């Protein structure tokens, strides 16, 4: 970490490092990781043993369901969670471990998790 970074970002990266020592994605239970920027939200399902991304979704995709103007950021985040769960189910993934990536489990991060659970993922 460099000293030029925002102290909040440094704290998040410290939390992320602490979380990642405990949360590992396996072929049986891959890791569902979420990244939140100011405008967008990104979700990936990763198998850490092979270092492969199995599925991904974000608000950047040109999908009318994920349009931010239709309901705001939290609703868009929930739809990203539902979409990543559908992609996972198509690939035969039913169970994942959730990696909040150092972000506090609130707002858009929680919305992604709730959307994924609602669509059938188990974690």
C-alpha positions in Angstrom: 0.0 0.0 0.0 1.2 3.5 -0.8 0.8 6.4 1.5 -0.9 8.4 -1.3 -4.1 6.4 -1.1 -7.2 7.5 0.7 -7.2 6.3 4.3 -10.7 4.8 3.7 -9.3 2.8 0.8 -6.3 1.7 2.8 -8.7 0.4 5.5 -10.8 -1.4 2.9 -7.7 -3.1 1.5 -6.6 -4.1 5.0 -10.1 -5.7 5.6 -9.9 -7.3 2.2 -6.5 -8.9 3.0 -7.8 -10.2 6.3 -11.0 -11.7 4.7 -9.1 -13.3 1.9 -6.9 -15.3 4.3 -10.1 -17.1 5.3 -12.2 -17.2 2.2 -11.1 -19.4 -0.6 -12.9 -20.6 -3.7 -12.8 -24.3 -4.5 -14.2 -26.2 -7.5 -17.1 -27.4 -5.2 -17.7 -23.9 -3.7 -16.3 -21.1 -5.8 -15.9 -17.6 -4.5 -18.5 -14.9 -5.4 -16.7 -11.6 -5.1 -18.2 -8.2 -5.4 -16.5 -4.9 -6.3 -18.3 -1.5 -5.9 -17.2 1.7 -7.6 -19.0 5.0 -7.4 -21.1 4.3 -10.5 -21.1 0.6 -11.1 -21.1 -2.8 -9.3 -19.2 -5.9 -10.5 -19.6 -9.6 -9.5 -17.5 -12.6 -10.4 -17.5 -16.2 -9.5 -14.0 -17.5 -9.2 -12.3 -20.9 -8.7 -9.2 -20.0 -6.8 -7.5 -23.4 -7.2 -7.3 -22.9 -11.0 -7.4 -19.1 -10.9 -10.3 -19.0 -13.4 -13.3 -16.8 -13.5 -16.4 -19.0 -14.1 -19.0 -16.3 -14.4 -19.2 -12.5 -14.3 -21.8 -9.7 -14.3 -21.9 -6.0 -13.8 -23.9 -2.9 -14.4 -21.6 -2.1 -17.4 -23.2 -4.8 -19.5 -25.6 -3.4 -22.1 -28.7 -5.1 -20.6 -32.0 -3.1 -20.2 -32.6 -5.0 -16.9 -29.4 -3.6 -15.5 -30.1 0.0 -16.5 -29.3 2.3 -13.6 -32.0 4.8 -14.5 -34.7 2.2 -13.8 -34.7 2.1 -10.0 -31.3 3.3 -8.9 -28.0 1.7 -7.8 -29.3 -0.7 -5.2 -32.0 -2.1 -7.5 -29.4 -2.5 -10.2 -27.0 -4.3 -7.8 -29.8 -6.7 -6.9 -30.4 -7.4 -10.6 -26.6 -8.0 -11.0 -26.8 -10.6 -8.2 -29.8 -12.3 -9.8 -28.0 -12.4 -13.2 -24.7 -13.8 -11.7 -26.8 -16.5 -10.0 -28.6 -17.4 -13.2 -25.2 -17.7 -15.0 -23.8 -19.9 -12.1 -26.9 -22.2 -12.3 -26.4 -22.6 -16.0 -22.8 -23.8 -15.3 -24.0 -26.2 -12.5 -22.8 -24.0 -9.6 -25.3 -24.1 -6.7 -23.1 -23.2 -3.7 -20.6 -20.4 -3.3 -18.6 -18.5 -0.6 -19.3 -14.8 -0.5 -16.4 -12.4 -0.6 -17.4 -8.8 0.1 -13.9 -7.7 -0.9 -13.4 -5.5 2.2 -16.6 -3.5 1.7 -19.1 -3.3 4.5 -22.1 -5.7 4.1 -24.6 -2.9 3.5 -26.4 -1.2 0.6 -25.3 -2.4 -2.8 -23.1 -5.2 -1.5 -26.0 -6.6 0.5 -28.3 -6.2 -2.5 -26.0 -8.3 -4.7 -26.0 -11.1 -2.1 -29.8 -10.9 -1.6 -30.4 -11.0 -5.4 -28.1 -14.0 -5.8 -29.9 -15.8 -2.9 -33.3 -15.0 -4.4 -32.2 -16.5 -7.7 -31.2 -19.7 -6.0 -27.5 -19.6 -5.0 -26.7 -21.0 -1.6 -24.1 -19.3 0.7 
